[in-house]
Amino acid sequence: MKDHPKIRPDSLVVAAGRDHTPGAPLNVPLVPASNFVRGGSREYVRGDGTATWDALEAIIGGLEGGDAVVFSSGMAAIASVFEQLATGAIVALPDECYQGTVGLAEEGERKGRWTVRRIAVEDTEEWIQACGDADLIWLESPSNPLLRIADVAAICAAPRKSGALLAVDNTFATPLNQRPLELGADFSVQSATKYIGGHSDLLAGIVTSRTPELLAGLRRTRVLTGATLGALEAYLAVRGVRTMALRLERAQHSAMLLATRLEAHPLVSKTRYPGLASHPGHELARRQLGGFGTVISFDVKGGAAEADAFCANAGLIQLATSLGAVESIMERRAAVHGQEHLPPSMIRLSVGIENPEDLWEDLDQALRKGAGQAPG
């Protein structure tokens, strides 16, 4: 980042995006304005943004090593990248990724806008081959919700078709653990609803790039589609990101502890977490990521009934969709529309910042009660 070129990321999230003018408010204020008095640098929010937008873009751009463009949601951010494609493009998409991305890609294919090619997350050779003929290479690592690991560095380094774009959904990793632009990606995309906001109280998305032409295209798309970030959401995202490094550090530590214990639990048949030595992508994750993240997926022994009973008996951990927040959240993912193909007893757990021993006691008692209550 220009005004803080040497400080570390966990300091940057606190220091960046502030107005250092004498007498200015220490914290970036909420700016609830849709338009501005003519004669200055801003006229209308949809195109010109606010000082709160500027702060959020400065923080995330500084973390990612590029310039950031904020959007009204993670889906709006994802769609803005797809909007840069010409009709007839070829899109290489992981065989497992965020279902909103899949839905968008499939809808565009139905309308004849592009052709979608699905590639296994871990199949580095096929991804490298796709770089030679696809117009958009879309990576997601760790993947949602099975936490598979792609070799982002190797794929980013592969020769690409002229004009091809490479984007990485960085939501699960966060820019504190992975910086795709430094590896050679054109776009780093994330849902700021998750770790950046961190409090389950906003919708926002961010795309970061280093290429002026691509940034101009993203901003043009934001204006033309009206995918602009609200004033309150921008303020909450800035306030939330200030503590992201601390929240992530705490939750990752707890996630490692919980994943280790879940792996050994007699009522859990499989545990997926990149920090476990048993994870197929563990060594790659260890080399590629600054941390293993806060999401664990695990299969309750039995089936859907046992998993549903487990969820019903949890007390501290909330049953809800989403992740990356201060509170721990879980759900049986195969019960979510569009996710029926997943293992029926698989739980996706996003670990929050509660005391890890309290979280473990809640998981253990819910597993044992669930096993006793499931039919059969």
C-alpha positions in Angstrom: 0.0 0.0 0.0 1.2 3.5 -0.9 1.0 5.2 2.4 2.1 2.1 4.5 4.6 0.3 2.3 6.5 -1.7 4.9 4.2 -2.6 7.7 2.9 -6.2 8.1 -0.6 -7.2 7.2 -1.9 -7.5 10.7 -0.9 -3.8 11.3 -2.1 -2.7 7.9 -5.7 -3.7 8.6 -5.6 -1.4 11.6 -3.7 1.5 10.0 -4.8 1.7 6.4 -7.6 3.9 5.0 -7.5 6.6 7.7 -7.5 10.3 7.1 -4.4 11.7 8.7 -5.4 15.4 8.3 -5.2 17.2 11.6 -8.7 17.4 13.1 -10.1 14.6 11.0 -12.0 11.9 12.8 -9.7 9.0 13.8 -12.1 6.4 12.5 -13.7 6.6 9.0 -17.2 7.9 9.4 -20.4 6.5 7.8 -21.3 8.8 4.9 -25.1 8.4 4.3 -25.2 10.5 1.1 -26.3 9.7 -2.4 -25.0 12.9 -4.0 -22.6 15.7 -3.4 -22.3 19.4 -4.0 -20.8 20.0 -7.5 -17.3 21.2 -7.8 -15.4 18.6 -5.9 -14.1 15.1 -6.7 -17.5 13.4 -6.2 -20.9 14.1 -7.7 -23.0 10.9 -7.4 -22.3 7.8 -5.2 -23.1 5.2 -7.8 -20.0 6.3 -9.8 -17.9 8.2 -7.3 -18.4 6.3 -4.1 -17.7 7.8 -0.6 -14.8 8.2 1.8 -16.0 5.0 3.5 -15.7 3.1 0.2 -12.2 4.6 -0.3 -11.1 3.4 3.1 -12.4 -0.2 2.5 -10.8 -0.3 -0.9 -7.5 1.0 0.5 -7.4 -1.7 3.2 -8.2 -4.6 1.0 -6.1 -3.3 -1.9 -3.2 -2.9 0.5 -3.6 -6.5 1.8 -3.9 -8.0 -1.7 -1.1 -5.9 -3.3 -3.4 -4.2 -5.9 -6.4 -1.9 -6.2 -9.8 -3.0 -4.9 -13.3 -2.4 -6.2 -16.1 -2.8 -3.7 -19.6 -4.2 -4.6 -23.0 -4.7 -3.0 -22.4 -8.4 -2.4 -20.1 -11.3 -3.0 -22.3 -12.4 -5.9 -22.1 -9.0 -7.5 -18.3 -9.1 -7.2 -18.2 -12.6 -8.9 -20.6 -11.4 -11.6 -18.5 -8.4 -12.3 -15.6 -10.6 -13.4 -17.8 -12.8 -15.6 -19.1 -9.5 -17.2 -15.6 -8.9 -18.6 -16.0 -11.9 -21.0 -17.0 -11.7 -24.6 -19.8 -13.8 -26.0 -18.6 -17.3 -26.9 -15.9 -17.4 -24.2 -14.7 -20.6 -22.5 -14.9 -20.7 -18.7 -12.8 -23.2 -16.8 -14.6 -23.8 -13.4 -13.7 -26.1 -10.5 -15.8 -29.2 -10.1 -16.5 -28.0 -6.6 -16.9 -24.3 -5.7 -19.4 -21.8 -4.3 -22.8 -22.7 -5.6 -23.6 -19.1 -6.5 -20.6 -19.1 -8.9 -21.9 -22.4 -10.4 -25.4 -21.0 -10.8 -24.1 -17.9 -12.6 -21.8 -19.9 -14.9 -24.6 -22.4 -15.8 -27.1 -19.6 -16.4 -24.7 -17.9 -18.8 -24.1 -21.1 -20.6 -27.8 -21.7 -21.0 -28.1 -18.3 -22.6 -25.2 -19.0 -25.0 -22.9 -16.4 -23.4 -20.1 -18.9 -22.7 -19.2 -22.5 -22.5 -18.3 -24.0 -19.1 -15.6 -26.7 -18.6 -15.5 -28.3 -15.1 -12.1 -29.4 -13.8 -11.2 -31.2 -10.6 -9.9 -28.8 -8.0 -6.6 -30.8 -7.5 -6.0 -31.7 -11.2 -3.1 -29.3 -11.7 -2.2 -30.7 -15.1 -5.7 -30.3 -16.5 -5.8 -26.7 -15.1 -2.5 -25.9 -16.8 -3.9 -27.4 -20.1 -7.0 -25.2 -19.7 -4.9 -22.1 -19.4 -4.0 -22.6 -23.1 -7.6 -22.5 -24.4 -10.0 -21.0 -21.7 -10.9 -17.4 -21.6 -11.5 -17.4 -17.9 -9.8 -19.7 -15.4 -11.7 -19.6 -12.2 -10.0 -21.1 -9.1 -11.3 -21.5 -5.6 -8.9 -22.8 -2.9 -9.6 -24.0 -0.3 -12.9 -25.1 -1.9 -16.4 -24.8 -0.5 -17.3 -26.9 1.4 -14.9 -29.9 1.0 -11.8 -27.8 1.5 -9.9 -29.2 -1.4 -6.6 -27.4 -2.3 -5.6 -26.2 -5.8 -2.0 -25.5 -6.7 -2.7 -21.8 -7.2 0.9 -20.9 -7.8 1.5 -23.5 -10.5 -1.7 -22.7 -12.3 -1.1 -18.9 -12.2 2.4 -19.5 -13.6 1.2 -21.5 -16.5 1.3 -19.9 -20.0 -2.2 -18.6 -20.9 -4.2 -18.0 -24.1 -3.8 -14.4 -25.3 -6.3 -12.3 -23.4 -7.3 -15.0 -21.0 -8.2 -14.0 -17.4 -7.4 -15.8 -14.2 -9.5 -15.2 -11.1 -9.2 -16.7 -7.6 -12.1 -16.8 -5.1 -10.1 -15.9 -2.0 -13.0 -15.9 0.4 -12.0 -19.0 2.5 -8.3 -18.1 2.6 -8.6 -14.3 3.0 -5.8 -12.0 1.9 -4.1 -12.7 5.3 -3.5 -16.3 4.3 -3.2 -16.1 0.5 -2.5 -13.3 -2.0 -3.4 -14.5 -5.5 -2.2 -11.3 -7.3 1.3 -11.9 -6.1 1.1 -15.4 -7.6 0.1 -14.0 -11.0 -3.7 -14.0 -10.9 -5.6 -11.1 -12.7 -8.4 -11.0 -10.0 -8.7 -11.8 -6.4 -12.4 -12.1 -5.4 -14.0 -12.3 -2.0 -17.2 -12.0 -0.2 -16.6 -9.3 2.4 -19.8 -10.6 4.1 -17.6 -13.3 5.6 -14.2 -12.7 7.3 -13.8 -9.0 6.3 -17.1 -7.9 7.9 -16.8 -10.7 10.5 -20.1 -10.1 12.4 -22.9 -11.5 10.2 -24.4 -8.1 9.7 -23.6 -7.0 6.1 -23.5 -8.0 2.5 -20.5 -6.9 0.4 -18.1 -8.1 -2.2 -14.6 -7.0 -3.3 -12.5 -7.7 -6.4 -8.8 -6.7 -6.5 -6.6 -6.4 -9.5 -3.3 -4.8 -10.6 -4.3 -4.1 -14.2 -5.7 -0.6 -14.9 -7.8 -1.8 -17.9 -9.4 -4.6 -15.8 -10.1 -2.2 -12.9 -11.7 0.2 -15.3 -13.9 -2.6 -16.6 -14.9 -3.6 -13.0 -15.8 0.0 -12.1 -17.8 0.4 -15.4 -19.7 -2.8 -14.6 -20.5 -1.6 -11.1 -21.9 1.7 -12.4 -24.0 0.1 -15.2 -25.4 -2.7 -13.0 -25.9 -0.5 -10.0 -24.1 -3.1 -7.8 -23.0 -0.3 -5.4 -22.2 -0.8 -1.7 -24.5 0.8 0.8 -23.3 3.4 3.2 -23.9 1.4 6.4 -22.5 -1.8 4.8 -19.3 0.1 3.9 -18.9 1.4 7.4 -19.5 -2.0 9.0 -17.0 -3.6 6.7 -14.3 -1.1 7.6 -15.0 -1.5 11.3 -15.0 -5.3 10.9 -11.8 -5.6 9.0 -9.9 -3.7 11.6 -10.0 -6.9 13.8 -9.8 -9.5 11.1 -6.2 -10.5 11.9 -7.0 -11.1 15.5 -10.3 -12.9 14.7 -8.6 -15.1 12.2 -5.7 -16.0 14.4 -8.0 -17.0 17.3 -10.4 -19.0 15.1 -7.7 -20.8 13.2 -6.1 -21.9 16.4 -9.4 -23.2 17.7 -10.2 -24.9 14.3 -6.9 -26.9 14.5 -7.7 -28.1 18.0 -11.3 -29.0 17.1 -10.4 -30.7 13.8 -7.8 -32.9 15.6 -10.3 -33.9 18.2 -13.1 -34.5 15.7 -10.8 -36.7 13.6 -10.4 -39.0 16.7 -14.1 -38.9 17.8 -15.8 -42.3 17.7 -19.0 -40.7 16.2 -17.3 -38.9 13.3 -16.4 -41.0 10.2 -14.4 -38.4 8.3 -12.9 -35.0 9.1 -11.6 -32.6 6.4 -9.3 -29.7 7.4 -6.2 -28.6 5.5 -4.2 -28.4 8.7 -4.5 -32.2 9.4 -1.7 -34.4 8.1 -4.4 -36.8 6.9 -5.8 -34.2 4.5 -4.8 -35.0 0.8 -3.8 -31.4 0.2 -2.0 -30.8 3.6 1.5 -30.4 2.2 0.4 -28.1 -0.6 -1.7 -26.1 1.9 1.3 -25.8 4.3 3.5 -24.4 1.5 0.8 -22.2 -0.1 -1.2 -20.8 2.7 -0.3 -18.5 5.7 -2.9 -20.4 7.8 -5.3 -23.3 7.4 -8.5 -21.3 7.8 -11.4 -21.6 10.2 -13.7 -24.0 8.3 -13.9 -27.7 9.1 -16.1 -30.2 7.3 -16.8 -33.6 8.9 -19.2 -36.5 8.5 -21.3 -37.6 11.4 -21.4 -41.4 11.6 -24.7 -42.8 10.3 -26.5 -40.6 7.8 -28.7 -37.5 7.5 -30.9 -38.4 10.5 -27.9 -38.6 12.8 -26.4 -35.4 11.4 -29.7 -33.5 11.8 -30.0 -34.8 15.4 -26.5 -33.6 16.1 -27.3 -30.1 14.7 -30.5 -30.0 16.8 -28.6 -30.7 20.0 -25.9 -28.1 19.6 -26.3 -25.2 22.1 -23.4 -22.8 21.7 -22.8 -23.3 18.0 -25.5 -21.7 15.8 -27.3 -23.5 13.0 -27.1 -21.1 10.1 -25.6 -20.5 6.7 -22.4 -18.5 6.1 -19.0 -18.4 7.7 -16.1 -16.3 8.9 -18.0 -14.6 11.7 -17.2 -14.1 15.4 -19.8 -16.8 16.3 -19.4 -20.4 15.3 -21.9 -21.5 12.7 -22.7 -24.9 11.2 -25.1 -26.7 8.9 -25.7 -30.0 7.2 -24.8 -28.9 3.7 -26.6 -31.7 1.8 -29.8 -30.2 3.2 -29.2 -26.9 1.3 -30.8 -26.6 -2.1 -28.2 -27.4 -4.8 -25.9 -29.2 -2.4 -27.8 -32.5 -2.4 -24.8 -34.3 -4.0 -22.7 -33.8 -0.9 -22.3 -36.6 1.7 -25.6 -36.7 3.5 -24.2 -36.5 7.0 -21.5 -33.8 6.3 -21.4 -30.8 8.5 -19.7 -27.6 7.5 -18.5 -25.8 10.7 -17.2 -22.3 10.7 -15.2 -21.8 13.9 -15.7 -18.5 15.6 -13.8 -16.8 18.5 -15.5 -18.5 21.5 -13.4 -20.4 24.0 -12.3 -23.6 22.1 -13.0 -25.8 25.1 -16.6 -24.6 25.2 -16.9 -25.3 21.5 -15.5 -28.8 21.9 -17.9 -29.6 24.8 -20.8 -28.5 22.7 -19.7 -30.6 19.7 -19.1 -33.6 21.9 -22.4 -33.5 23.7 -24.3 -32.9 20.5 -22.6 -35.8 18.8 -23.4 -38.1 21.7 -27.0 -37.0 22.1 -27.6 -37.0 18.3 -26.4 -40.7 18.1 -28.9 -41.6 20.8 -31.8 -39.7 19.3 -31.5 -40.7 15.6 -34.0 -43.4 14.5 -32.8 -46.9 14.1 
